[in-house]
Amino acid sequence: MVQIDTCVAIWLYEGKTEQLSHTAIGLIESEPCQFSPMVRLELQYMFEIGRNNTDANAVLSVIHAQFGVVEAHTDFAQVAMVATALTWTRDPFDRLIAAQAICDNARLVTKDRLIRKHCQNALW
């Protein structure tokens, strides 16, 4: 199982697969792929503050149709419990996205160096 972070979701939506590493695109194309519900929330937040031109539901509909990416459904209480131990970041989105991948025993595709430094399941 592979999960993607918010930036990866945006690049997939925009058709900018050249922004992804060969490893990342290979995993997305060959393995079941999910996103954390926090990715949905972060995408919507970015839309609302003008950092992205498309709302979360539209972005996620496109990447589902094109890449088969689906939303993870792990119990939020479990994800939040794991996130309490991830004290290496103050970013609530990164913290919960990383915790989701840990709970689901999934590899997390992210370009974020801080996440990759602290999460052994994160890769680029």
C-alpha positions in Angstrom: 0.0 0.0 0.0 1.2 3.5 -0.9 -0.2 6.8 0.4 0.5 10.2 -1.1 0.9 13.6 0.5 -0.8 16.8 -0.6 1.9 18.0 -3.0 1.9 14.7 -4.8 -1.9 14.9 -5.1 -1.6 18.3 -6.7 1.1 17.3 -9.1 -0.9 14.3 -10.2 -4.0 16.5 -10.6 -2.0 19.0 -12.7 -0.5 16.3 -14.8 3.0 17.2 -13.6 4.3 13.7 -13.2 7.7 15.0 -14.2 7.8 16.6 -10.7 7.7 13.0 -9.2 10.7 10.8 -8.7 10.9 7.6 -10.8 10.3 5.6 -7.6 7.3 7.7 -6.7 5.5 7.4 -10.0 6.4 3.7 -10.3 4.8 3.0 -6.9 1.7 5.1 -7.7 1.2 3.3 -11.0 1.8 -0.3 -9.7 0.4 -0.5 -6.1 -2.9 0.3 -4.4 -2.7 4.0 -3.6 -4.5 6.1 -1.0 -4.5 9.5 0.5 -5.2 10.6 4.1 -8.4 12.5 4.8 -6.0 15.2 6.0 -4.9 15.6 2.3 -8.5 16.4 1.5 -8.6 19.0 4.2 -5.3 20.5 3.3 -6.3 20.8 -0.4 -9.5 22.5 0.6 -7.6 24.9 2.9 -5.2 25.7 0.1 -8.1 26.4 -2.2 -9.8 28.7 0.3 -6.6 30.8 0.9 -5.9 31.0 -2.8 -2.8 28.7 -3.0 -4.6 26.3 -5.3 -7.2 27.1 -7.9 -9.3 23.9 -7.5 -11.3 22.6 -4.6 -10.4 19.4 -2.9 -13.2 17.3 -4.2 -12.4 18.2 -7.8 -8.7 17.4 -7.4 -9.4 14.1 -5.7 -12.0 13.1 -8.2 -9.5 13.5 -11.0 -6.7 11.6 -9.4 -9.1 8.8 -8.5 -10.2 8.6 -12.1 -6.7 8.8 -13.6 -4.6 6.9 -11.0 -7.1 5.0 -8.9 -6.2 6.8 -5.7 -8.8 6.4 -2.9 -9.3 7.8 0.5 -8.0 5.9 3.5 -10.6 5.1 6.2 -8.5 4.3 9.3 -10.2 5.3 12.6 -9.3 8.9 13.3 -8.8 8.3 17.0 -6.1 5.8 16.1 -4.4 8.3 13.7 -4.6 11.1 16.2 -3.1 8.9 18.9 -0.1 8.0 16.7 0.2 11.7 15.7 0.7 12.7 19.4 4.1 11.0 19.3 5.3 12.8 16.1 6.8 15.8 17.9 9.3 16.6 15.1 6.8 18.9 13.3 4.3 21.6 14.3 2.5 21.3 11.0 -0.8 19.5 11.8 -1.3 18.4 8.2 2.1 16.8 8.0 1.7 15.2 11.4 -1.6 13.6 10.6 -0.6 12.5 7.1 2.5 10.8 8.4 0.5 9.2 11.3 -2.1 7.9 8.8 0.6 6.2 6.8 2.1 4.7 10.0 -1.3 3.4 11.1 -2.0 1.8 7.7 1.5 0.4 7.5 1.8 2.1 4.1 4.7 3.8 2.4 4.2 7.5 2.2 5.3 9.2 -1.1 6.4 12.7 -0.2 9.1 15.1 -1.4 9.1 16.7 2.1 12.6 16.1 3.5 11.5 16.6 7.1 8.9 13.9 6.9 11.4 11.6 5.1 14.0 12.3 7.8 11.7 11.2 10.6 9.5 8.6 9.0 11.1 5.4 7.9 8.1 4.5 5.8 8.4 7.8 3.8 10.2 7.8 0.4 10.7 9.8 -2.6 
